[in-house]
């Protein structure tokens, strides 16, 4: 019996990652062509670190949700 994500799951993950990267590139190009609204190198680094921290926090919280659900912590208590 096969366990783990199937081919369609990896295709969906790949499509989502490609969409996020494409949007990031589009946003960066549009932002830099706006004229006098430039971002310094430190600003780009801070934005990148903020994105990584936000994704890490979201992933960690979702992992806790799945862990809690799998262990049964979310199940209603039994009445005695």
C-alpha angles and dihedrals in degrees: 000000000000118000129189133039119334130226093268090055092055091047090053092048091048092049092049093049091047091050092050092048092047091050090048091053092046092050092048092050094047092046093051093048094054093090122232095017096095127160120218123230089258089054092053090048092049091049091049092049090048091052092048092047092048093049091047092050092047092048092048093050092048089050089054090050092052092043091051092048094047093049092050097245089132095054117108114259120254118253115228 
